[in-house]
Amino acid sequence: MTSVMPNIRKPNAIHKVNGTYRPDRHGAHGTTLDDQGLPSLPPPPTWLHPIGIMEWMRVVEILEPFNLLKATDYGILLGYCTLFAHMAVTDADEVKTTLFAQFRGYCNDLGLTPVARSKVHIESGKKADDDNPYNAF
């Protein structure tokens, strides 16, 4: 028996960031919890290692202005920062390959790798120079 995976709907926020959001196409389907950005992310838990707290603040400062952190990302961010702190205080010889694989997964989930960033287009706010003949390319 083969199972069919459903097509996972891309959140409206990603469509907006990519410039592909259309109210007639995406707005009629309603929103999901993931479409609602938090006004501000809750602070990191007090039990998190200080290195993890510093990484938490750094990542939030990078991602929050672009409304890329959602309520559902709290656990992913927590896992990322916990693993980051663990790897930072552990000798390099003792860090297992599986930890690097988990860390890479968290980085991809949060858009912190070059490949993940290439999938999200964030407009810089600058208008294209109409006199530039290379704009057509």
N, C-alpha and C positions, 0 to 999 in steps of 0.2 A: 504494500500500500504506500503510495507516495503522498506526502502532504504538500499542499500548496501554500506558500507563504503569501500573505496579503501584501498588496502594495502599501507601503507606509507613506502616509501623506506628509509632504514637506510642510513644516510650519509656515504660517503666513509671514512671520518675521523674517525668515530666510528669503522668501520671495521678495519682500520689500527691500532687503539689503541687496539682493541680486538685481533689483530693478525689473523683476518679472511679475510683480503683484498686479493683478487685475481684479477690481472689486466685483465685476460681473462673473468672474470665474472662481475666485477664492473666497470672497466675502459671503456669498450665498450659503456656503457650507458651514457657516458658523466658525467659532474659534475653538481651539483646544486649550487646556491649561498651559501648554507649552507656548502658546501665542502671547500670553500675558507676562510681560517683563515685570520683575520685582521693582518697586520703587528704590529699594536698596537691599542688597544681599545681607542676610543675617550675619552677625560677626562669627568668626571661627570659634569652635568650641574651646573651652579653657584647658582641656586636657591635651590639646594638640601641642606638639613639640614647638619651641620658639622658632626653629628654622621653618617648620611647616606654616606657622602663623605669618612669618615674613613672606613666604611664597604665596600664601592665600591673598595677602594684601596686594602683592605685585600683580597677580593674575587678575584679581577683581578690578584693579585700577586700569588694566589694559582692556578687558572685555566689557566692562559695564558701560562705558560711554557709547558703545555701538549696540547696546541692548541685546548682547549675545548671551547673557546669563539669564536663565529662567529659574523658576521655583523648582523645577524638576532636576536641575543641575547641581543642587546642593550636595547630594551624595557623591556625584562624580568629582566635584571639586574637593570634597573632604577626602576621598580616596586618593586623589592625585597628590594632595598636600601631605597626607600621612605617609605615602610611599616616598615622596620627595625627601621628607625629613629623615625617614629611615635609611634611605640610600646615602644621604649626606653624612650621617654619623657612623655608618658602617664602613669598615675597611673594604677597599675595592676587591680584594681577593675573596671576600666572604659574600659578596652580592651575587646571587644566583641569576642565571640567564632568564629564568621565568619572571623574576622581578623586573628586569629590563623590558620584557615583553608586556607585562602588565602596565608598566609606566608608559610605554609607547602607546598602548591602548587608551589610557587616560588622556595623554597628550592629543591624540587624534580626536577623541570625543569632545575635548574643549577647544579644538581648533588651534592648537599650539605647535603644529608641525607645518613645514612648508607645503606638503601635499594637502593637508586639511585647509590651510589658508587659501590655497589656490582655488578651492571650491566655493569660497565666499567672496563676493565682490563688494567692497565697501567704497561708496562714492566719496571722493575727497572734497567735494564742494566747489572745485574749480571747473569753470566752463571751458570747453574745448576752444582752441584758437581757430576761428573760421578761416584765417589766412594761411594756415598750415596745409600745404598740398598733400601731406602724408596722412592726414586725418581719415581719408577714405580707405586706407589700408587697415 
